[in-house]
Amino acid sequence: MFLLAGSLFGVFKAVALPDKLQFSKIRWLKRREGLLNYMLFLRLTPTLPNTFINLASPIVDAPYHIFFLATIIGLIPTGYVTVKARLAFGEL
């Protein structure tokens, strides 16, 4: 989804929302050193939906390797809890 969003919205991002895009880029650049931690925080907390994070990351120029690592590491706990919950409900 990262690559798809980057290619589809790459053309339109500067034209449609230039002021909001600059604000978002400034926030991302402030967190550049701890971007992996920030992305993990976004993945683990229910503040933003994962689909929004998938679509917004290439628009604000988040590096793909950090996006990939945060997605893999951040979705493991959620998947574990979901599987355990389904197993528990299946036993009921």
N, CA, C and O atoms as a CHARMM CRD file, in Angstrom:
* protein
*
  368
    1    1 MET  N      0.82200  -1.17700   0.00000 PROA 1      0.00000
    2    1 MET  CA     0.00000   0.00000   0.00000 PROA 1      0.00000
    3    1 MET  C      0.87500   1.25400   0.00000 PROA 1      0.00000
    4    1 MET  O      0.50000   2.28600  -0.55500 PROA 1      0.00000
    5    2 PHE  N      2.05100   1.14700   0.63400 PROA 2      0.00000
    6    2 PHE  CA     2.98300   2.27700   0.68700 PROA 2      0.00000
    7    2 PHE  C      3.36800   2.72500  -0.72300 PROA 2      0.00000
    8    2 PHE  O      3.29700   3.91100  -1.04300 PROA 2      0.00000
    9    3 LEU  N      3.77200   1.78100  -1.55300 PROA 3      0.00000
   10    3 LEU  CA     4.20300   2.12300  -2.91200 PROA 3      0.00000
   11    3 LEU  C      3.04500   2.60000  -3.76900 PROA 3      0.00000
   12    3 LEU  O      3.20900   3.50700  -4.58500 PROA 3      0.00000
   13    4 LEU  N      1.88700   2.00300  -3.59200 PROA 4      0.00000
   14    4 LEU  CA     0.70300   2.41500  -4.34100 PROA 4      0.00000
   15    4 LEU  C      0.29900   3.83400  -3.96900 PROA 4      0.00000
   16    4 LEU  O      0.00900   4.65000  -4.84400 PROA 4      0.00000
   17    5 ALA  N      0.27800   4.12700  -2.68300 PROA 5      0.00000
   18    5 ALA  CA    -0.07800   5.47500  -2.24300 PROA 5      0.00000
   19    5 ALA  C      0.95300   6.49500  -2.70600 PROA 5      0.00000
   20    5 ALA  O      0.60500   7.61300  -3.08700 PROA 5      0.00000
   21    6 GLY  N      2.21800   6.10400  -2.67100 PROA 6      0.00000
   22    6 GLY  CA     3.26000   7.01400  -3.12400 PROA 6      0.00000
   23    6 GLY  C      3.14000   7.35200  -4.59800 PROA 6      0.00000
   24    6 GLY  O      3.36400   8.49300  -5.00100 PROA 6      0.00000
   25    7 SER  N      2.78800   6.36100  -5.39800 PROA 7      0.00000
   26    7 SER  CA     2.67100   6.61900  -6.82900 PROA 7      0.00000
   27    7 SER  C      1.37700   7.33600  -7.18800 PROA 7      0.00000
   28    7 SER  O      1.37400   8.20200  -8.06400 PROA 7      0.00000
   29    8 LEU  N      0.28600   6.99100  -6.53000 PROA 8      0.00000
   30    8 LEU  CA    -0.99000   7.62700  -6.84800 PROA 8      0.00000
   31    8 LEU  C     -1.08100   9.05300  -6.32800 PROA 8      0.00000
   32    8 LEU  O     -1.53400   9.95000  -7.03800 PROA 8      0.00000
   33    9 PHE  N     -0.65400   9.25900  -5.10000 PROA 9      0.00000
   34    9 PHE  CA    -0.79000  10.56800  -4.49400 PROA 9      0.00000
   35    9 PHE  C      0.43600  11.44700  -4.69400 PROA 9      0.00000
   36    9 PHE  O      0.40900  12.63000  -4.35400 PROA 9      0.00000
   37   10 GLY  N      1.48800  10.89900  -5.22900 PROA 10     0.00000
   38   10 GLY  CA     2.70100  11.68200  -5.43700 PROA 10     0.00000
   39   10 GLY  C      2.50000  12.86000  -6.35900 PROA 10     0.00000
   40   10 GLY  O      3.08200  13.92400  -6.14800 PROA 10     0.00000
   41   11 VAL  N      1.69000  12.68300  -7.36700 PROA 11     0.00000
   42   11 VAL  CA     1.42900  13.75000  -8.32200 PROA 11     0.00000
   43   11 VAL  C      0.54300  14.82700  -7.71100 PROA 11     0.00000
   44   11 VAL  O      0.73000  16.01600  -7.96800 PROA 11     0.00000
   45   12 PHE  N     -0.41000  14.41000  -6.91100 PROA 12     0.00000
   46   12 PHE  CA    -1.41400  15.33400  -6.41200 PROA 12     0.00000
   47   12 PHE  C     -1.08500  15.97700  -5.07400 PROA 12     0.00000
   48   12 PHE  O     -1.74300  16.94000  -4.67900 PROA 12     0.00000
   49   13 LYS  N     -0.08400  15.46800  -4.36900 PROA 13     0.00000
   50   13 LYS  CA     0.14000  15.93600  -3.00200 PROA 13     0.00000
   51   13 LYS  C      0.56300  17.39700  -2.91600 PROA 13     0.00000
   52   13 LYS  O      0.12300  18.10900  -2.01200 PROA 13     0.00000
   53   14 ALA  N      1.38600  17.84700  -3.81400 PROA 14     0.00000
   54   14 ALA  CA     1.83600  19.23700  -3.75300 PROA 14     0.00000
   55   14 ALA  C      0.76900  20.20400  -4.25900 PROA 14     0.00000
   56   14 ALA  O      0.73400  21.36500  -3.85100 PROA 14     0.00000
   57   15 VAL  N     -0.09500  19.72700  -5.14000 PROA 15     0.00000
   58   15 VAL  CA    -1.11800  20.58600  -5.71700 PROA 15     0.00000
   59   15 VAL  C     -2.32400  20.72000  -4.79200 PROA 15     0.00000
   60   15 VAL  O     -2.85200  21.81800  -4.62000 PROA 15     0.00000
   61   16 ALA  N     -2.76100  19.62300  -4.20100 PROA 16     0.00000
   62   16 ALA  CA    -4.00500  19.61700  -3.44400 PROA 16     0.00000
   63   16 ALA  C     -3.88300  20.27000  -2.06600 PROA 16     0.00000
   64   16 ALA  O     -4.73000  21.08100  -1.69200 PROA 16     0.00000
   65   17 LEU  N     -2.85700  19.93300  -1.32300 PROA 17     0.00000
   66   17 LEU  CA    -2.74000  20.41000   0.05600 PROA 17     0.00000
   67   17 LEU  C     -1.33400  20.91300   0.36600 PROA 17     0.00000
   68   17 LEU  O     -0.65600  20.32300   1.20800 PROA 17     0.00000
   69   18 PRO  N     -0.87800  21.96400  -0.27300 PROA 18     0.00000
   70   18 PRO  CA     0.51400  22.38300  -0.05400 PROA 18     0.00000
   71   18 PRO  C      0.80400  22.85900   1.36500 PROA 18     0.00000
   72   18 PRO  O      1.87500  22.56500   1.89600 PROA 18     0.00000
   73   19 ASP  N     -0.12200  23.58800   1.99700 PROA 19     0.00000
   74   19 ASP  CA     0.14800  24.10400   3.34400 PROA 19     0.00000
   75   19 ASP  C      0.09600  23.00300   4.39700 PROA 19     0.00000
   76   19 ASP  O      0.94000  22.96600   5.29200 PROA 19     0.00000
   77   20 LYS  N     -0.88000  22.11100   4.30200 PROA 20     0.00000
   78   20 LYS  CA    -0.96200  21.00700   5.25800 PROA 20     0.00000
   79   20 LYS  C      0.16400  20.00700   5.04000 PROA 20     0.00000
   80   20 LYS  O      0.63800  19.38800   5.99300 PROA 20     0.00000
   81   21 LEU  N      0.59100  19.84600   3.80800 PROA 21     0.00000
   82   21 LEU  CA     1.70200  18.95400   3.52200 PROA 21     0.00000
   83   21 LEU  C      2.98900  19.48800   4.14100 PROA 21     0.00000
   84   21 LEU  O      3.77300  18.71700   4.69500 PROA 21     0.00000
   85   22 GLN  N      3.21100  20.77500   4.05700 PROA 22     0.00000
   86   22 GLN  CA     4.40500  21.36400   4.67100 PROA 22     0.00000
   87   22 GLN  C      4.38000  21.20800   6.18900 PROA 22     0.00000
   88   22 GLN  O      5.40900  20.92500   6.80200 PROA 22     0.00000
   89   23 PHE  N      3.20500  21.39300   6.79700 PROA 23     0.00000
   90   23 PHE  CA     3.07400  21.21400   8.24500 PROA 23     0.00000
   91   23 PHE  C      3.40100  19.78000   8.64000 PROA 23     0.00000
   92   23 PHE  O      4.10700  19.55300   9.62200 PROA 23     0.00000
   93   24 SER  N      2.89300  18.81300   7.88300 PROA 24     0.00000
   94   24 SER  CA     3.15800  17.39900   8.18100 PROA 24     0.00000
   95   24 SER  C      4.62200  17.05800   7.99200 PROA 24     0.00000
   96   24 SER  O      5.20000  16.32900   8.79800 PROA 24     0.00000
   97   25 LYS  N      5.22700  17.57500   6.93900 PROA 25     0.00000
   98   25 LYS  CA     6.64400  17.30900   6.69400 PROA 25     0.00000
   99   25 LYS  C      7.51300  17.88600   7.80500 PROA 25     0.00000
  100   25 LYS  O      8.50400  17.27000   8.19900 PROA 25     0.00000
  101   26 ILE  N      7.15600  19.05000   8.30700 PROA 26     0.00000
  102   26 ILE  CA     7.92400  19.65400   9.39900 PROA 26     0.00000
  103   26 ILE  C      7.83400  18.77600  10.63800 PROA 26     0.00000
  104   26 ILE  O      8.83600  18.58000  11.32600 PROA 26     0.00000
  105   27 ARG  N      6.65700  18.24600  10.93400 PROA 27     0.00000
  106   27 ARG  CA     6.50800  17.35400  12.09000 PROA 27     0.00000
  107   27 ARG  C      7.32300  16.08700  11.91400 PROA 27     0.00000
  108   27 ARG  O      7.93800  15.61200  12.86900 PROA 27     0.00000
  109   28 TRP  N      7.33900  15.53200  10.71100 PROA 28     0.00000
  110   28 TRP  CA     8.11800  14.31000  10.45500 PROA 28     0.00000
  111   28 TRP  C      9.61000  14.59600  10.54900 PROA 28     0.00000
  112   28 TRP  O     10.36100  13.78800  11.09600 PROA 28     0.00000
  113   29 LEU  N     10.04800  15.74000  10.02200 PROA 29     0.00000
  114   29 LEU  CA    11.47100  16.06400  10.05000 PROA 29     0.00000
  115   29 LEU  C     11.97100  16.30200  11.47600 PROA 29     0.00000
  116   29 LEU  O     13.13100  16.02100  11.77800 PROA 29     0.00000
  117   30 LYS  N     11.11300  16.81400  12.34700 PROA 30     0.00000
  118   30 LYS  CA    11.50100  16.99100  13.74800 PROA 30     0.00000
  119   30 LYS  C     11.74900  15.64900  14.42200 PROA 30     0.00000
  120   30 LYS  O     12.55500  15.55000  15.34700 PROA 30     0.00000
  121   31 ARG  N     11.06300  14.63200  13.96300 PROA 31     0.00000
  122   31 ARG  CA    11.18900  13.29300  14.55600 PROA 31     0.00000
  123   31 ARG  C     12.07300  12.37700  13.72200 PROA 31     0.00000
  124   31 ARG  O     12.00000  11.15800  13.87700 PROA 31     0.00000
  125   32 ARG  N     12.89300  12.91600  12.85700 PROA 32     0.00000
  126   32 ARG  CA    13.68600  12.11600  11.92600 PROA 32     0.00000
  127   32 ARG  C     14.61600  11.13000  12.63700 PROA 32     0.00000
  128   32 ARG  O     14.78900  10.00300  12.17400 PROA 32     0.00000
  129   33 GLU  N     15.21800  11.54700  13.76100 PROA 33     0.00000
  130   33 GLU  CA    16.12800  10.65400  14.46700 PROA 33     0.00000
  131   33 GLU  C     15.37900   9.49200  15.12200 PROA 33     0.00000
  132   33 GLU  O     15.87400   8.36500  15.14700 PROA 33     0.00000
  133   34 GLY  N     14.19800   9.76500  15.64600 PROA 34     0.00000
  134   34 GLY  CA    13.41000   8.73700  16.30900 PROA 34     0.00000
  135   34 GLY  C     12.20300   8.32300  15.49700 PROA 34     0.00000
  136   34 GLY  O     11.16000   7.98600  16.05700 PROA 34     0.00000
  137   35 LEU  N     12.33400   8.34600  14.18300 PROA 35     0.00000
  138   35 LEU  CA    11.19100   8.07000  13.32400 PROA 35     0.00000
  139   35 LEU  C     10.69200   6.63400  13.47200 PROA 35     0.00000
  140   35 LEU  O      9.48800   6.38600  13.39500 PROA 35     0.00000
  141   36 LEU  N     11.59600   5.70000  13.68100 PROA 36     0.00000
  142   36 LEU  CA    11.17000   4.30900  13.87200 PROA 36     0.00000
  143   36 LEU  C     10.34000   4.19000  15.14700 PROA 36     0.00000
  144   36 LEU  O      9.30900   3.51600  15.15100 PROA 36     0.00000
  145   37 ASN  N     10.77000   4.82700  16.21500 PROA 37     0.00000
  146   37 ASN  CA    10.00000   4.80500  17.45500 PROA 37     0.00000
  147   37 ASN  C      8.64600   5.48500  17.28000 PROA 37     0.00000
  148   37 ASN  O      7.63500   5.00800  17.79600 PROA 37     0.00000
  149   38 TYR  N      8.62800   6.58400  16.56300 PROA 38     0.00000
  150   38 TYR  CA     7.37600   7.30200  16.31300 PROA 38     0.00000
  151   38 TYR  C      6.41300   6.44900  15.49200 PROA 38     0.00000
  152   38 TYR  O      5.22100   6.39200  15.79300 PROA 38     0.00000
  153   39 MET  N      6.92200   5.79200  14.46600 PROA 39     0.00000
  154   39 MET  CA     6.07100   4.92800  13.63600 PROA 39     0.00000
  155   39 MET  C      5.57000   3.73500  14.45200 PROA 39     0.00000
  156   39 MET  O      4.41800   3.32700  14.30300 PROA 39     0.00000
  157   40 LEU  N      6.42300   3.17200  15.31100 PROA 40     0.00000
  158   40 LEU  CA     5.97400   2.08000  16.17700 PROA 40     0.00000
  159   40 LEU  C      4.88400   2.55100  17.12500 PROA 40     0.00000
  160   40 LEU  O      3.91200   1.83400  17.35900 PROA 40     0.00000
  161   41 PHE  N      5.03700   3.74300  17.66900 PROA 41     0.00000
  162   41 PHE  CA     4.00600   4.29800  18.53800 PROA 41     0.00000
  163   41 PHE  C      2.68900   4.43400  17.78800 PROA 41     0.00000
  164   41 PHE  O      1.63400   4.09200  18.32300 PROA 41     0.00000
  165   42 LEU  N      2.73900   4.92700  16.56300 PROA 42     0.00000
  166   42 LEU  CA     1.51800   5.06900  15.77600 PROA 42     0.00000
  167   42 LEU  C      0.87800   3.72200  15.47800 PROA 42     0.00000
  168   42 LEU  O     -0.34700   3.60700  15.46500 PROA 42     0.00000
  169   43 ARG  N      1.69500   2.70300  15.23900 PROA 43     0.00000
  170   43 ARG  CA     1.16900   1.37100  14.94200 PROA 43     0.00000
  171   43 ARG  C      0.56100   0.70000  16.16800 PROA 43     0.00000
  172   43 ARG  O     -0.45300   0.01200  16.05500 PROA 43     0.00000
  173   44 LEU  N      1.16600   0.89100  17.33100 PROA 44     0.00000
  174   44 LEU  CA     0.72700   0.18000  18.53100 PROA 44     0.00000
  175   44 LEU  C     -0.43800   0.84900  19.24600 PROA 44     0.00000
  176   44 LEU  O     -1.18900   0.18200  19.95700 PROA 44     0.00000
  177   45 THR  N     -0.59700   2.13700  19.07200 PROA 45     0.00000
  178   45 THR  CA    -1.69200   2.82800  19.74100 PROA 45     0.00000
  179   45 THR  C     -2.85200   3.01900  18.76400 PROA 45     0.00000
  180   45 THR  O     -2.64100   3.13400  17.55700 PROA 45     0.00000
  181   46 PRO  N     -4.05200   3.05000  19.28300 PROA 46     0.00000
  182   46 PRO  CA    -5.22000   3.21000  18.38800 PROA 46     0.00000
  183   46 PRO  C     -5.53900   4.66500  18.06200 PROA 46     0.00000
  184   46 PRO  O     -6.70300   5.00500  17.84700 PROA 46     0.00000
  185   47 THR  N     -4.52900   5.52700  18.02100 PROA 47     0.00000
  186   47 THR  CA    -4.79500   6.93000  17.71800 PROA 47     0.00000
  187   47 THR  C     -5.16400   7.14000  16.25700 PROA 47     0.00000
  188   47 THR  O     -6.06100   7.92400  15.94700 PROA 47     0.00000
  189   48 LEU  N     -4.48400   6.44900  15.36800 PROA 48     0.00000
  190   48 LEU  CA    -4.76600   6.55600  13.93700 PROA 48     0.00000
  191   48 LEU  C     -4.98500   5.16200  13.35500 PROA 48     0.00000
  192   48 LEU  O     -4.33200   4.20500  13.77300 PROA 48     0.00000
  193   49 PRO  N     -5.88600   5.04500  12.41000 PROA 49     0.00000
  194   49 PRO  CA    -6.06200   3.73900  11.75600 PROA 49     0.00000
  195   49 PRO  C     -4.82900   3.37700  10.91700 PROA 49     0.00000
  196   49 PRO  O     -4.15700   4.25300  10.37300 PROA 49     0.00000
  197   50 ASN  N     -4.54900   2.09500  10.82400 PROA 50     0.00000
  198   50 ASN  CA    -3.38300   1.64100  10.05400 PROA 50     0.00000
  199   50 ASN  C     -3.48500   2.02100   8.59200 PROA 50     0.00000
  200   50 ASN  O     -2.46700   2.28700   7.95300 PROA 50     0.00000
  201   51 THR  N     -4.68900   2.05100   8.04900 PROA 51     0.00000
  202   51 THR  CA    -4.85200   2.43800   6.64600 PROA 51     0.00000
  203   51 THR  C     -4.40300   3.87500   6.42700 PROA 51     0.00000
  204   51 THR  O     -3.77100   4.18500   5.41800 PROA 51     0.00000
  205   52 PHE  N     -4.72500   4.74200   7.36400 PROA 52     0.00000
  206   52 PHE  CA    -4.29100   6.13000   7.25300 PROA 52     0.00000
  207   52 PHE  C     -2.77100   6.23700   7.31200 PROA 52     0.00000
  208   52 PHE  O     -2.16800   7.00800   6.56500 PROA 52     0.00000
  209   53 ILE  N     -2.15600   5.46500   8.19900 PROA 53     0.00000
  210   53 ILE  CA    -0.69700   5.47200   8.30200 PROA 53     0.00000
  211   53 ILE  C     -0.07900   4.95800   7.00500 PROA 53     0.00000
  212   53 ILE  O      0.92600   5.49400   6.53700 PROA 53     0.00000
  213   54 ASN  N     -0.68000   3.92200   6.42700 PROA 54     0.00000
  214   54 ASN  CA    -0.17800   3.37700   5.16300 PROA 54     0.00000
  215   54 ASN  C     -0.25300   4.40400   4.04000 PROA 54     0.00000
  216   54 ASN  O      0.66100   4.49900   3.22000 PROA 54     0.00000
  217   55 LEU  N     -1.31900   5.15700   4.00100 PROA 55     0.00000
  218   55 LEU  CA    -1.49200   6.15000   2.93800 PROA 55     0.00000
  219   55 LEU  C     -0.68900   7.42400   3.18800 PROA 55     0.00000
  220   55 LEU  O     -0.19900   8.04400   2.24400 PROA 55     0.00000
  221   56 ALA  N     -0.55600   7.81300   4.43800 PROA 56     0.00000
  222   56 ALA  CA     0.09900   9.08600   4.74900 PROA 56     0.00000
  223   56 ALA  C      1.62300   9.00100   4.74300 PROA 56     0.00000
  224   56 ALA  O      2.28900  10.00500   4.48900 PROA 56     0.00000
  225   57 SER  N      2.18100   7.83800   5.01600 PROA 57     0.00000
  226   57 SER  CA     3.64100   7.72500   5.11600 PROA 57     0.00000
  227   57 SER  C      4.38500   8.12300   3.84300 PROA 57     0.00000
  228   57 SER  O      5.34900   8.88300   3.93500 PROA 57     0.00000
  229   58 PRO  N      3.98700   7.65100   2.66400 PROA 58     0.00000
  230   58 PRO  CA     4.72300   8.10500   1.48100 PROA 58     0.00000
  231   58 PRO  C      4.44600   9.55800   1.12400 PROA 58     0.00000
  232   58 PRO  O      5.27200  10.20400   0.48000 PROA 58     0.00000
  233   59 ILE  N      3.30900  10.07300   1.53000 PROA 59     0.00000
  234   59 ILE  CA     2.98100  11.46000   1.20600 PROA 59     0.00000
  235   59 ILE  C      3.89100  12.41300   1.96300 PROA 59     0.00000
  236   59 ILE  O      4.27400  13.45700   1.43400 PROA 59     0.00000
  237   60 VAL  N      4.24000  12.06400   3.19800 PROA 60     0.00000
  238   60 VAL  CA     5.14200  12.91500   3.98300 PROA 60     0.00000
  239   60 VAL  C      6.59300  12.47200   3.86200 PROA 60     0.00000
  240   60 VAL  O      7.44400  12.90600   4.64000 PROA 60     0.00000
  241   61 ASP  N      6.87700  11.62100   2.90300 PROA 61     0.00000
  242   61 ASP  CA     8.23800  11.17500   2.57800 PROA 61     0.00000
  243   61 ASP  C      8.91700  10.39600   3.70300 PROA 61     0.00000
  244   61 ASP  O     10.09100  10.62100   4.00000 PROA 61     0.00000
  245   62 ALA  N      8.18100   9.48700   4.32300 PROA 62     0.00000
  246   62 ALA  CA     8.80200   8.58600   5.29800 PROA 62     0.00000
  247   62 ALA  C      9.60800   7.54400   4.52200 PROA 62     0.00000
  248   62 ALA  O      9.11500   7.03000   3.51700 PROA 62     0.00000
  249   63 PRO  N     10.82000   7.21600   4.94800 PROA 63     0.00000
  250   63 PRO  CA    11.61800   6.21000   4.24700 PROA 63     0.00000
  251   63 PRO  C     10.94400   4.84000   4.30000 PROA 63     0.00000
  252   63 PRO  O     10.33700   4.46700   5.30400 PROA 63     0.00000
  253   64 TYR  N     11.06500   4.10200   3.20200 PROA 64     0.00000
  254   64 TYR  CA    10.39000   2.81000   3.09700 PROA 64     0.00000
  255   64 TYR  C     10.91400   1.81400   4.12200 PROA 64     0.00000
  256   64 TYR  O     10.12500   1.06300   4.69600 PROA 64     0.00000
  257   65 HSD  N     12.21300   1.78600   4.36800 PROA 65     0.00000
  258   65 HSD  CA    12.75500   0.80100   5.29900 PROA 65     0.00000
  259   65 HSD  C     12.23800   1.02600   6.72400 PROA 65     0.00000
  260   65 HSD  O     12.01000   0.06000   7.45200 PROA 65     0.00000
  261   66 ILE  N     12.05300   2.26300   7.12400 PROA 66     0.00000
  262   66 ILE  CA    11.50300   2.54300   8.44900 PROA 66     0.00000
  263   66 ILE  C     10.02100   2.17800   8.49300 PROA 66     0.00000
  264   66 ILE  O      9.54500   1.61300   9.47800 PROA 66     0.00000
  265   67 PHE  N      9.30100   2.49700   7.43600 PROA 67     0.00000
  266   67 PHE  CA     7.88700   2.12400   7.34700 PROA 67     0.00000
  267   67 PHE  C      7.73300   0.60800   7.42500 PROA 67     0.00000
  268   67 PHE  O      6.85800   0.10900   8.13300 PROA 67     0.00000
  269   68 PHE  N      8.57100  -0.12000   6.70800 PROA 68     0.00000
  270   68 PHE  CA     8.49600  -1.57600   6.67600 PROA 68     0.00000
  271   68 PHE  C      8.78500  -2.17600   8.05500 PROA 68     0.00000
  272   68 PHE  O      8.03900  -3.03000   8.53300 PROA 68     0.00000
  273   69 LEU  N      9.86400  -1.73000   8.68500 PROA 69     0.00000
  274   69 LEU  CA    10.21900  -2.24800  10.01300 PROA 69     0.00000
  275   69 LEU  C      9.13800  -1.94300  11.04600 PROA 69     0.00000
  276   69 LEU  O      8.77700  -2.80800  11.84400 PROA 69     0.00000
  277   70 ALA  N      8.62500  -0.72700  11.03100 PROA 70     0.00000
  278   70 ALA  CA     7.58600  -0.35900  11.99400 PROA 70     0.00000
  279   70 ALA  C      6.30900  -1.15400  11.75500 PROA 70     0.00000
  280   70 ALA  O      5.60900  -1.50500  12.70500 PROA 70     0.00000
  281   71 THR  N      6.00500  -1.43600  10.51200 PROA 71     0.00000
  282   71 THR  CA     4.81100  -2.21700  10.20700 PROA 71     0.00000
  283   71 THR  C      4.96400  -3.65000  10.67500 PROA 71     0.00000
  284   71 THR  O      4.06000  -4.20100  11.30400 PROA 71     0.00000
  285   72 ILE  N      6.10200  -4.25600  10.37400 PROA 72     0.00000
  286   72 ILE  CA     6.32000  -5.65400  10.77000 PROA 72     0.00000
  287   72 ILE  C      6.34100  -5.78200  12.29000 PROA 72     0.00000
  288   72 ILE  O      5.65600  -6.64000  12.84900 PROA 72     0.00000
  289   73 ILE  N      7.11300  -4.94400  12.95700 PROA 73     0.00000
  290   73 ILE  CA     7.24000  -5.03000  14.40900 PROA 73     0.00000
  291   73 ILE  C      5.94700  -4.59000  15.09800 PROA 73     0.00000
  292   73 ILE  O      5.55300  -5.17900  16.10400 PROA 73     0.00000
  293   74 GLY  N      5.29500  -3.57600  14.57400 PROA 74     0.00000
  294   74 GLY  CA     4.09300  -3.04300  15.20500 PROA 74     0.00000
  295   74 GLY  C      2.85700  -3.89900  15.05100 PROA 74     0.00000
  296   74 GLY  O      1.95400  -3.82300  15.88400 PROA 74     0.00000
  297   75 LEU  N      2.79000  -4.70800  14.01400 PROA 75     0.00000
  298   75 LEU  CA     1.60200  -5.52800  13.80300 PROA 75     0.00000
  299   75 LEU  C      1.68200  -6.89300  14.47000 PROA 75     0.00000
  300   75 LEU  O      0.67200  -7.59100  14.56400 PROA 75     0.00000
  301   76 ILE  N      2.86000  -7.28600  14.93400 PROA 76     0.00000
  302   76 ILE  CA     3.00100  -8.59400  15.60300 PROA 76     0.00000
  303   76 ILE  C      2.17000  -8.64600  16.89200 PROA 76     0.00000
  304   76 ILE  O      1.41500  -9.60300  17.06400 PROA 76     0.00000
  305   77 PRO  N      2.26600  -7.67600  17.80200 PROA 77     0.00000
  306   77 PRO  CA     1.43800  -7.76400  19.01700 PROA 77     0.00000
  307   77 PRO  C     -0.06200  -7.74400  18.72400 PROA 77     0.00000
  308   77 PRO  O     -0.83100  -8.46300  19.36200 PROA 77     0.00000
  309   78 THR  N     -0.46700  -6.93700  17.78000 PROA 78     0.00000
  310   78 THR  CA    -1.88200  -6.87400  17.42600 PROA 78     0.00000
  311   78 THR  C     -2.36600  -8.20300  16.86500 PROA 78     0.00000
  312   78 THR  O     -3.44900  -8.67100  17.21700 PROA 78     0.00000
  313   79 GLY  N     -1.57700  -8.80400  16.00600 PROA 79     0.00000
  314   79 GLY  CA    -1.93900 -10.11200  15.46100 PROA 79     0.00000
  315   79 GLY  C     -1.99500 -11.18700  16.51700 PROA 79     0.00000
  316   79 GLY  O     -2.87600 -12.04600  16.48600 PROA 79     0.00000
  317   80 TYR  N     -1.06600 -11.14900  17.45300 PROA 80     0.00000
  318   80 TYR  CA    -1.03500 -12.13400  18.53900 PROA 80     0.00000
  319   80 TYR  C     -2.29200 -12.02800  19.40100 PROA 80     0.00000
  320   80 TYR  O     -2.93000 -13.03600  19.70700 PROA 80     0.00000
  321   81 VAL  N     -2.64100 -10.80800  19.78800 PROA 81     0.00000
  322   81 VAL  CA    -3.83000 -10.60200  20.61600 PROA 81     0.00000
  323   81 VAL  C     -5.08800 -11.01900  19.85800 PROA 81     0.00000
  324   81 VAL  O     -5.99000 -11.61800  20.44600 PROA 81     0.00000
  325   82 THR  N     -5.16100 -10.71600  18.58200 PROA 82     0.00000
  326   82 THR  CA    -6.32600 -11.09300  17.78900 PROA 82     0.00000
  327   82 THR  C     -6.47500 -12.60400  17.70200 PROA 82     0.00000
  328   82 THR  O     -7.57800 -13.12700  17.86500 PROA 82     0.00000
  329   83 VAL  N     -5.39000 -13.30300  17.45100 PROA 83     0.00000
  330   83 VAL  CA    -5.45000 -14.76800  17.36000 PROA 83     0.00000
  331   83 VAL  C     -5.83700 -15.37300  18.70000 PROA 83     0.00000
  332   83 VAL  O     -6.66700 -16.28000  18.75200 PROA 83     0.00000
  333   84 LYS  N     -5.24500 -14.88200  19.78400 PROA 84     0.00000
  334   84 LYS  CA    -5.58600 -15.40000  21.10800 PROA 84     0.00000
  335   84 LYS  C     -7.05900 -15.15200  21.43800 PROA 84     0.00000
  336   84 LYS  O     -7.72200 -16.02000  22.00600 PROA 84     0.00000
  337   85 ALA  N     -7.56500 -13.98300  21.08700 PROA 85     0.00000
  338   85 ALA  CA    -8.96800 -13.66500  21.35000 PROA 85     0.00000
  339   85 ALA  C     -9.89200 -14.57600  20.54300 PROA 85     0.00000
  340   85 ALA  O    -10.90300 -15.04900  21.06100 PROA 85     0.00000
  341   86 ARG  N     -9.55300 -14.82000  19.29500 PROA 86     0.00000
  342   86 ARG  CA   -10.39100 -15.70900  18.47000 PROA 86     0.00000
  343   86 ARG  C    -10.37600 -17.13900  18.98600 PROA 86     0.00000
  344   86 ARG  O    -11.39500 -17.82800  18.94500 PROA 86     0.00000
  345   87 LEU  N     -9.22900 -17.58600  19.47100 PROA 87     0.00000
  346   87 LEU  CA    -9.15200 -18.91900  20.05000 PROA 87     0.00000
  347   87 LEU  C     -9.98900 -19.01500  21.32500 PROA 87     0.00000
  348   87 LEU  O    -10.65900 -20.02000  21.56200 PROA 87     0.00000
  349   88 ALA  N     -9.94500 -17.96200  22.14100 PROA 88     0.00000
  350   88 ALA  CA   -10.72300 -17.96000  23.36900 PROA 88     0.00000
  351   88 ALA  C    -12.22500 -17.93200  23.06800 PROA 88     0.00000
  352   88 ALA  O    -13.00200 -18.63000  23.71900 PROA 88     0.00000
  353   89 PHE  N    -12.62600 -17.13600  22.09300 PROA 89     0.00000
  354   89 PHE  CA   -14.04100 -17.10100  21.72200 PROA 89     0.00000
  355   89 PHE  C    -14.48700 -18.37500  21.05500 PROA 89     0.00000
  356   89 PHE  O    -15.65000 -18.76200  21.16100 PROA 89     0.00000
  357   90 GLY  N    -13.56700 -19.03900  20.36200 PROA 90     0.00000
  358   90 GLY  CA   -13.89000 -20.31000  19.72900 PROA 90     0.00000
  359   90 GLY  C    -14.16100 -21.41200  20.73900 PROA 90     0.00000
  360   90 GLY  O    -14.95500 -22.31600  20.47900 PROA 90     0.00000
  361   91 GLU  N    -13.50300 -21.34100  21.89300 PROA 91     0.00000
  362   91 GLU  CA   -13.71800 -22.32900  22.94100 PROA 91     0.00000
  363   91 GLU  C    -15.04300 -22.13000  23.66700 PROA 91     0.00000
  364   91 GLU  O    -15.57900 -23.06200  24.26600 PROA 91     0.00000
  365   92 LEU  N    -15.56500 -20.90600  23.60800 PROA 92     0.00000
  366   92 LEU  CA   -16.84700 -20.65200  24.26500 PROA 92     0.00000
  367   92 LEU  C    -17.94200 -21.28100  23.44600 PROA 92     0.00000
  368   92 LEU  O    -19.11400 -21.19300  23.81000 PROA 92     0.00000
